[in-house]
Amino acid sequence: MAIVSSPNKPVVVNPLKQSQTLGAAMAFLGLKGMVPLLHGSQGCTAFAKVILVKHFREAIPLATTAMTEVTTILGGEDNITQAILTLMEKSKPEIIGLCTTGLTETRGDDMQGILKDFRKLHPELDSLPIILVSSPDFKGALQDGFAAAVEGIVRDVPEAGRTIPQQVNILAGSAFTPGDIQQVKDIVSEFGLTPIVVPDLSASMDGHLDDSWSPITVGGTTLEQLKQVGSSAFTIALGESVRGAAEILEQRFEIPFEVFTELTGLQPVDEFLQALSDVSGVSVPQKFRHQRKQLQDAMLDTHFYFGRKRISLALEPDLLWSTVLFLQSMGAEIQAAVTTTRSPLLEQLPIDKVVIGDYEDFEELAKGSDLLIGNSHAANIAKHLGIPLYRQGIPIIDRLGNGQFTKVGYKGTMDILFDIGNILLETEEMKARDLKYEM
């Protein structure tokens, strides 16, 4: 059982966490025909847009209610109304995700009341789903906002219907990349199951060219699919953070669920495939049995370089959990673990201590490590300490292909094994050369 601590500091130095608002907006980008609408100042939306554009290297549709000093004092009702009407006139979205920010949460806008009044004034838009998410950036982190958006989606949109036996819901947390989601969809489909992913970033943020530009998301979970979520026979929750969304579906539609906190590593993938076999009644396909043998060989090839290596991580809780367990399964030692927000998983980590802190805390704790794992903001720390960095999380702004990166399943586990193993191998060779020259 890990001890979870939060340094009593008067100010955050070199922030690790990203805001709830950013997380909620990213989740909404996994829905087709969507425009996330951030209720706050233009700067709040511009900052989120810059982070998402740099990370995914894609056009990101975000809108703002453009609150000013005057409207912040007098109230933002008119700004919300005008923003929605403008979006409907110019962009014609099929669905809108309305996210609050620290500015409007601090003021205390009655968002439910504002939306209720909007519906009364504009009955012609009754068929337009508007999903409201409370996502203040003065508390929580990206993972919290992402999970809140997923909960809002499954609470507001799905409709009751006759159960479709081979249809399953996949609720994806923020720790899973578009490439991860595509890999999960492919695996689930091999068992004869029809997956509905919420949200499906693999169809919107995976990086692909379309025939024409669109002011709304052109891929992702469709509105029709969202309505059919209530007819699924089973729900798979990927990440502890989306357990709440799975519980909502169970309460609303009596859909059983299972939470998989990680899909990286031999045992987690074994358990996932066994669950799919149980749900579908189909035995594990031969292709995955062969991939399992390949992974076993990869683990044999790479474990020499992982054994007893001291690794320090700065990641969101869900991603921290899966990465720590994977590294320990390969014989690595966790020197430091820093994260962004509270999670039930933190106390269960098989390490001594977890710090909810910033990159200043991380730099102090990580001294003497063999490897650092964090987002691109950890690059300067890695350079300063002279320790190699393996990039994980959001944002990654100094590497390409974030939309396609895969770390789940047998194949994804092999990819991350070789990526990290090659870094450790190269470091050992450099140390050996330096020792030779010194002698």
Stockholm file with secondary structure:
# STOCKHOLM 1.0

chainA/1-439         MAIVSSPNKPVVVNPLKQSQTLGAAMAFLGLKGMVPLLHGSQGCTAFAKVILVKHFREAIPLATTAMTEVTTILGGEDNITQAILTLMEKSKPEIIGLCTTGLTETRGDDMQGILKDFRKLHPELDSLPIILVSSPDFKGALQDGFAAAVEGIVRDVPEAGRTIPQQVNILAGSAFTPGDIQQVKDIVSEFGLTPIVVPDLSASMDGHLDDSWSPITVGGTTLEQLKQVGSSAFTIALGESVRGAAEILEQRFEIPFEVFTELTGLQPVDEFLQALSDVSGVSVPQKFRHQRKQLQDAMLDTHFYFGRKRISLALEPDLLWSTVLFLQSMGAEIQAAVTTTRSPLLEQLPIDKVVIGDYEDFEELAKGSDLLIGNSHAANIAKHLGIPLYRQGIPIIDRLGNGQFTKVGYKGTMDILFDIGNILLETEEMKARDLKYEM
#=GR chainA/1-439 SS CCEEECCCCSSCSSCCCCCHHHHHHHHHTTBTTEEEEEESCHHHHHHHHHHHHHHHCSCCCCEECCCCHHHHHHCSHHHHHHHHHHHHHHTCCSEEEEEECHHHHHHTCCHHHHHHHHHHHCGGGTTSCEEEECCCTTSSCHHHHHHHHHHHHHHHSCCCCCCEEEEEEEEECTTSCHHHHHHHHHHHHTTTCEEEEESCGGGTSSCCCCSSCCSSCCSSBCHHHHHHGGGEEEEEEESGGGHHHHHHHHHHHCCCEEEESCCCSHHHHHHHHHHHHHHHCCCCCHHHHHHHHHHHHHHHHHHHHHTTCEEEEECCHHHHHHHHHHHHHTTCEEEEEEESSCCTTGGGSSSSEEEECCHHHHHHHTTTCSEEEECGGGHHHHHHHTCCEEECSSCCCSSSCTTTCCCCHHHHHHHHHHHHHHHHHHHHHHHHHHHHHHC
#=GC SS_cons         CCEEECCCCSSCSSCCCCCHHHHHHHHHTTBTTEEEEEESCHHHHHHHHHHHHHHHCSCCCCEECCCCHHHHHHCSHHHHHHHHHHHHHHTCCSEEEEEECHHHHHHTCCHHHHHHHHHHHCGGGTTSCEEEECCCTTSSCHHHHHHHHHHHHHHHSCCCCCCEEEEEEEEECTTSCHHHHHHHHHHHHTTTCEEEEESCGGGTSSCCCCSSCCSSCCSSBCHHHHHHGGGEEEEEEESGGGHHHHHHHHHHHCCCEEEESCCCSHHHHHHHHHHHHHHHCCCCCHHHHHHHHHHHHHHHHHHHHHTTCEEEEECCHHHHHHHHHHHHHTTCEEEEEEESSCCTTGGGSSSSEEEECCHHHHHHHTTTCSEEEECGGGHHHHHHHTCCEEECSSCCCSSSCTTTCCCCHHHHHHHHHHHHHHHHHHHHHHHHHHHHHHC
//
